[in-house]
Amino acid sequence: MLQVVAEKPISEAKGETAILQESIIKTVNENAKAGWKAAFNPRFSNFTVSQFKRLLGVKPPSEGDLKSVPILTHPKLMDLPKEFDARTAWPQCSTIGRIHGQFFHLIGHCGSCWAFGAVESLSDRFCIHYGLNISLSVNDVLACCGFLCGDGCNGGSPISAWRYFVRKGVVTEKCDPYFDNIGCSHPGCEPTYPTPQCNTKCVKENLLWSESKHFGVDAYGLSWDPYSIMVEVYKNGPVEVAFSVYEDFAHYKSGVYKHVTGNYVGGHAAKLIGWGTSEQGEDYWLIVNSWNRGWGDDGYFKIRRGTNECGIEFNVVAGLPSARNLNVELDASFLDASM
C-alpha cells in the first residue's frame, strides 16, 4: 500500500534531451493494443526530461507513514453504476472539474502536485458535504507544512497533506492565493522560485488567518481493491491518487492510458473523479491533472482501471471535511461510510 517506484537518477545527458520524442509517438500510435493516442503536447514543447521531472513531486512515504496510515475498505454492499463522473453527480460544485492554469499557457507547478491533489479533493468534499463552493490554498500546505510533508515545492507526501488538514487546517485561496493575474505566483522551481515562506497572514486585510482555516477530521488510504476506491468516490467525492510516470505519459492525448514505452521519470499526484469503460471495452479511471488544458484531453486523462496501472490503485488517499470553524450542522448521512 501507498508505495511508489524507487527513484533512479536520470543521467545528465538523458536529462538534457527533449521529453517529447517522435519515436515514442510512433511506437504508441502504431500499437493497435495501446488503447490511447500520443501527440506532441504543446504544454511540454520546450521541456527537457529534467524539466519535466520537476513537475513530478511525489516522494515515497516513510516507513512511519506506511505503518500508521489507516486503510479503509468499503464492504461490497452497493451496486455501483458502470460509469460515474463527480462533475455531473455534484454539478453545483464548480471546483470538481477545475483545471488550474486553464487561462494560461505556461503554468509551472513544479513538484507541488502532491499538495494540489489533496487541496483540490478536500475543496470538492467541502462542497459535497457542506454545500460550500470554496477553493482552498495550496500555498498554505506548501509553505507551512514543512518537513512533516516533505520538501514543499520540490516534492512531498500526499497522505501528509491530508494529515496537515486534520492537524492545522488549510486556509482559503482568497486568504493565501497561489495564482496571480499573470499565472503562477510561486512556481517553485529551484533555484529561481524556492518554496515560499510560511506567512500566517491573509493577503486581504479583512480576512483573518485563523478564521479562514478549514479542517479535516481524518486521513486514510483506500484499499487497493478498485471497488473500495469507487465506493469512496461515489459516496464522499474525489480522492487523491499517486502513480509512477514514464516518458510516454508526457505524450498522452486521448484514450485509456497504459504504459507502453519509455523510461521511468518520477512519481506524480492528481485527482480521481470517476470511472467508466471505453468503446473498446477498457475499464478506466477518470483523472483531473494539474498541467493545464494544453496537455492531454483538455487537461484530463483516463488510465486503465483494475490492473494497478503504474501503481495507481496502491496509492489512493483521502479524508473527510470537518465542521470545525464552519457555521453549518453536521449531516451524518454523508459520513456513514467513514472510518
LOFI-683015 format. One line per 2 residues: number of its first residue (from 1); their letters; for each residue x, y, z of C-alpha. Coordinates in Angstrom, 2 decimals. Each point is the difference from the previous one (the first is absolute). Layout:
# LOFI-683015
NUM) a) X Y Z | ...
# end
This chain:
# LOFI-683015
1) ml) 0.00 0.00 0.00 | 0.94 3.61 -0.60
3) qv) 3.24 -0.72 -1.80 | 1.63 1.48 -3.08
5) va) 2.90 -1.22 -2.06 | 3.40 0.76 1.52
7) ek) 1.62 2.80 -1.96 | 2.93 -0.70 -2.28
9) pi) 2.07 3.07 -0.81 | -0.28 1.27 -3.56
11) se) 3.39 0.36 -1.68 | 1.12 3.54 -0.83
13) ak) -0.01 -0.75 -3.72 | -3.48 -1.55 0.16
15) ge) -1.30 2.91 2.07 | 0.90 2.51 -2.68
17) ta) -1.89 -1.80 -2.78 | -3.50 1.12 -0.99
19) il) -2.82 -1.79 1.85 | -2.14 -0.07 -3.16
21) qe) 1.30 -2.54 -2.52 | -1.31 -0.93 -3.43
23) si) 1.09 -3.58 0.62 | -2.26 -0.28 3.06
25) ik) -2.99 1.39 -1.90 | 0.64 -2.41 -2.84
27) tv) 0.36 -3.01 2.34 | -3.26 0.77 1.81
29) ne) -2.11 0.95 -3.01 | 1.10 -3.00 -2.06
31) na) -0.80 -2.39 2.87 | -3.54 -1.26 -0.57
33) ka) -0.19 -1.20 3.62 | 1.14 3.27 1.57
35) gw) -3.55 1.29 0.52 | 1.04 3.65 -0.09
37) ka) 1.39 2.65 -2.33 | 3.26 1.87 0.41
39) af) 0.82 3.48 -1.31 | 2.36 2.95 0.39
41) np) -1.71 1.69 2.94 | 0.64 3.76 -0.25
43) rf) 0.24 0.08 3.80 | 3.46 -1.61 -0.22
45) sn) 1.20 1.18 -3.41 | 3.22 1.48 1.43
47) ft) 0.51 -2.28 3.00 | 3.02 -2.20 0.59
49) vs) -0.32 -3.26 1.94 | 1.45 1.72 3.08
51) qf) -2.49 2.88 -0.23 | -2.88 -2.43 -0.36
53) kr) 1.24 -1.95 3.02 | -0.31 3.15 2.14
55) ll) -3.79 -0.20 -0.45 | -0.04 -3.42 1.64
57) gv) 0.03 0.72 3.72 | -1.17 -3.15 1.79
59) kp) 2.61 -1.23 2.43 | -0.12 -3.62 1.25
61) ps) -1.70 -0.13 3.42 | 2.11 -0.69 3.06
63) eg) -0.18 -3.31 1.84 | -1.83 1.82 2.78
65) dl) -2.63 1.22 -2.45 | -0.48 -3.48 -1.44
67) ks) -0.52 -1.53 3.44 | -2.29 2.71 1.38
69) vp) -2.33 0.66 -2.95 | -3.46 -1.51 0.67
71) il) -1.29 -1.89 -3.03 | -3.72 0.24 -0.74
73) th) -1.75 -2.90 -1.73 | -3.62 0.49 -1.02
75) pk) -2.15 -3.16 0.28 | -1.54 -1.21 -3.25
77) lm) -3.55 1.02 0.80 | -0.76 2.37 -2.89
79) dl) -0.74 -0.38 -3.68 | 2.15 2.68 -1.58
81) pk) -0.73 1.60 -3.40 | 2.14 -1.10 -2.94
83) ef) 0.97 3.64 -0.53 | 0.35 2.81 2.51
85) da) 1.18 3.60 -0.28 | 0.08 2.17 3.12
87) rt) -0.50 3.12 -2.14 | -3.48 -1.15 -1.01
89) aw) -0.78 -1.66 3.34 | 0.56 3.31 1.82
91) pq) -0.48 2.69 -2.70 | -0.28 2.71 2.65
93) cs) 3.68 -0.54 0.91 | 2.00 1.99 -2.55
95) ti) 3.35 -0.95 1.52 | -0.29 -3.67 -1.05
97) gr) 0.75 0.59 -3.67 | 2.30 2.96 0.47
99) ih) 3.27 -0.20 -1.93 | 2.60 2.25 1.60
101) gq) 1.63 2.33 -2.49 | -2.84 -0.39 -2.50
103) ff) 0.39 3.63 -1.08 | 3.78 -0.07 -0.24
105) hl) 2.19 -1.97 -2.35 | 3.09 -0.07 2.21
107) ig) -0.66 -0.99 3.59 | 2.81 -1.62 1.97
109) hc) -1.22 -2.02 2.95 | 3.30 -1.83 0.33
111) gs) 0.03 -2.55 2.81 | -3.17 1.20 1.74
113) cw) -2.38 -2.55 -1.54 | -0.26 -1.85 3.34
115) af) -1.50 3.14 1.56 | -2.22 0.84 -2.97
117) ga) -1.62 -3.45 -0.06 | -0.77 0.15 3.71
119) ve) -1.24 3.59 0.16 | -2.19 -0.37 -3.10
121) sl) -1.61 -3.19 1.31 | -0.69 1.51 3.41
123) sd) -1.49 3.13 -1.63 | -2.38 -2.26 -1.94
125) rf) -0.96 -1.87 3.14 | -0.89 3.19 1.86
127) ci) -2.44 0.74 -2.81 | -1.40 -3.53 -0.11
129) hy) -0.44 -0.35 3.76 | -0.72 3.56 1.11
131) gl) -1.08 1.90 -3.11 | 3.03 2.30 0.15
133) ni) 1.30 0.91 -3.46 | 3.49 1.03 1.09
135) sl) 3.55 -0.36 -1.25 | 2.57 -0.80 2.67
137) sv) 3.61 1.18 0.01 | 2.73 -2.17 -1.49
139) nd) 2.47 2.65 1.13 | -0.91 -0.54 3.66
141) vl) 0.93 -3.70 -0.23 | 3.18 0.57 -2.01
143) ac) 1.32 2.79 2.20 | -1.19 -0.99 3.46
145) cg) -0.03 -3.80 0.26 | 3.79 -0.08 -0.03
147) fl) 2.13 -3.13 0.32 | -3.00 -2.01 1.27
149) cg) -1.37 0.07 -3.56 | 3.29 -0.16 -1.89
151) dg) 1.78 2.72 -1.93 | -2.71 2.49 -0.97
153) cn) 0.08 0.93 -3.68 | 2.67 -2.63 -0.58
155) gg) -2.14 -2.96 0.99 | -1.97 -1.46 2.87
157) sp) -2.25 -2.76 1.27 | -3.73 0.01 -0.87
159) is) -1.10 -1.67 3.27 | 2.00 2.61 1.94
161) aw) -2.03 2.78 -1.63 | -3.22 -1.62 1.19
163) ry) 1.46 -0.31 3.50 | 0.87 3.69 -0.12
165) fv) -3.69 0.76 -0.63 | -0.88 -1.87 3.20
167) rk) 2.81 1.48 2.08 | 0.18 3.61 -1.20
169) gv) -2.79 0.51 -2.54 | 0.40 1.88 -3.28
171) vt) -1.05 3.57 -0.82 | -1.92 1.08 -3.09
173) ek) 1.64 1.05 -3.25 | -1.43 3.50 0.55
175) cd) 2.04 0.17 3.19 | 3.23 -1.47 -1.43
177) py) -0.11 -0.27 -3.81 | 2.29 -2.05 -2.21
179) fd) -0.88 1.84 -3.22 | 0.19 3.63 -1.03
181) ni) -1.11 1.83 -3.15 | 2.86 -1.28 -2.14
183) gc) -0.06 -3.63 1.06 | 1.81 -1.75 2.79
185) sh) 1.17 2.11 2.91 | 2.31 -2.69 1.38
187) pg) 1.01 -2.51 -2.68 | 2.46 -1.52 2.46
189) ce) 2.75 -0.90 -2.48 | 3.30 0.06 1.83
191) pt) 2.09 2.03 0.08 | -1.98 2.82 -1.66
193) yp) -3.21 -0.48 1.98 | 0.61 -1.60 3.40
195) tp) -2.87 -1.21 2.16 | -1.73 3.12 1.38
197) qc) 0.41 0.93 3.65 | -2.85 -0.84 2.39
199) nt) -1.68 3.32 0.67 | -3.05 -0.56 2.19
201) kc) -1.78 3.12 -1.16 | -2.66 0.34 -2.69
203) vk) 0.85 2.20 -2.99 | -3.35 1.76 0.43
205) en) -0.06 2.00 3.21 | -3.68 -0.70 0.63
207) ll) 0.69 -3.75 0.27 | 1.45 -1.65 3.10
209) ws) 2.32 -3.01 -0.37 | -1.51 -1.96 2.90
211) es) -3.57 0.61 -1.16 | 0.90 -1.03 -3.56
213) kh) 1.19 -3.46 1.07 | -1.95 -3.06 -1.16
215) fg) 0.73 -3.35 1.61 | -0.13 -3.69 -0.69
217) vd) -1.26 -2.56 2.50 | 2.16 -2.93 -1.12
219) ay) 2.53 -1.14 -2.59 | 0.11 -3.49 -1.46
221) gl) 1.05 -2.18 -2.89 | -2.42 -2.05 -2.07
223) sw) 0.26 -3.74 -0.45 | 1.60 -0.92 -3.34
225) dp) -3.27 -1.71 -0.98 | -1.52 2.19 -2.78
227) ys) -3.46 -0.51 1.50 | 1.01 1.76 3.24
229) im) 1.45 2.91 -1.96 | -3.19 0.28 -2.05
231) ve) -2.27 -0.05 3.06 | 2.12 2.69 1.66
233) vy) -0.31 2.30 -3.01 | -3.70 -0.80 -0.45
235) kn) -0.88 0.74 3.63 | 2.52 2.62 1.13
237) gp) 1.45 1.65 -3.10 | 3.31 0.20 -1.90
239) ve) 3.16 -1.56 1.44 | 3.71 0.61 -0.47
241) va) 2.03 -2.58 -1.91 | 3.75 -0.39 -0.52
243) fs) 1.59 -2.02 -2.77 | 3.26 -0.64 -1.83
245) vy) 0.62 2.10 -3.11 | 1.91 -1.22 -3.04
247) ed) 1.15 2.02 -2.99 | -2.95 -1.03 -2.15
249) fa) -2.48 1.60 2.43 | 1.22 3.48 -1.02
251) hy) -1.36 -0.79 -3.50 | -3.52 -1.03 1.10
253) ks) -2.77 1.54 -2.10 | -3.10 -2.21 0.25
255) gv) -1.23 -3.50 0.76 | 0.75 -2.28 2.96
257) yk) 3.65 0.34 1.00 | 2.23 -2.91 0.88
259) hv) 3.79 0.02 -0.04 | 1.31 -1.05 -3.42
261) tg) 3.53 1.34 -0.36 | 2.61 2.29 1.56
263) ny) 1.92 0.19 3.26 | -1.31 0.69 3.49
265) vg) 0.24 3.70 0.86 | -1.66 0.53 3.41
267) gh) -3.10 -0.12 2.20 | -2.98 2.26 -0.68
269) aa) -3.28 0.78 1.81 | -3.38 1.01 -1.40
271) kl) -3.73 -0.08 0.80 | -2.21 -2.99 -0.87
273) ig) -3.61 1.02 -0.71 | -1.64 -3.02 -1.63
275) wg) 0.16 -3.13 -2.13 | -1.44 -1.67 -3.07
277) ts) 0.66 -2.41 -2.87 | 1.21 1.02 -3.45
279) eq) -1.66 -0.98 -3.27 | 2.76 -2.58 -0.37
281) ge) -0.98 -1.58 3.33 | 2.90 1.38 2.07
283) dy) -0.92 0.90 3.59 | 1.45 3.36 1.06
285) wl) 0.35 2.58 2.74 | -0.80 3.65 -0.84
287) iv) 2.66 2.38 1.33 | 0.37 3.79 0.26
289) ns) 3.64 0.97 -0.55 | 1.74 3.27 0.95
291) wn) 1.89 0.68 -3.25 | -2.64 2.37 -1.47
293) rg) -2.16 -0.47 -3.08 | 2.97 -0.06 -2.36
295) wg) 0.77 -3.58 1.09 | -1.94 -3.21 -0.55
297) dd) -3.73 -0.10 -0.61 | -0.74 3.64 0.86
299) gy) 1.93 -0.43 3.24 | -1.54 -3.36 0.94
301) fk) 1.13 -3.58 -0.57 | -1.29 -3.55 0.28
303) ir) 2.14 -2.84 1.30 | -0.65 -3.74 0.01
305) rg) -2.07 -1.14 2.98 | 0.22 -3.31 1.85
307) tn) 3.61 -0.93 -0.78 | 1.84 2.45 2.29
309) ec) 1.37 1.79 -3.06 | 3.16 1.89 0.98
311) gi) -0.83 -0.71 3.66 | -3.04 2.28 -0.01
313) ef) -2.27 -2.30 2.04 | 2.62 -0.50 2.71
315) nv) 0.30 3.73 0.63 | -3.48 1.43 0.71
317) va) -0.46 2.33 3.00 | -2.81 2.17 1.29
319) gl) -1.63 1.46 3.09 | -3.29 1.53 1.05
321) ps) -0.72 3.70 0.54 | -0.65 1.30 3.50
323) ar) -2.77 2.30 1.23 | 2.58 1.76 2.18
325) nl) 0.09 3.75 -0.67 | -3.16 -0.29 -2.14
327) nv) -3.47 1.36 0.67 | -1.62 -3.22 -1.17
329) el) -1.48 -3.06 1.64 | 1.46 -3.45 -0.54
331) da) -1.98 -2.15 -2.42 | 0.70 -3.56 1.19
333) sf) -1.54 -1.56 -3.11 | 3.06 1.05 -2.01
335) ld) 2.42 -1.52 2.47 | -1.58 -3.39 0.74
337) as) 2.71 -1.83 -1.93 | 2.92 1.83 1.57
339) m) 2.50 -1.44 2.43
# end
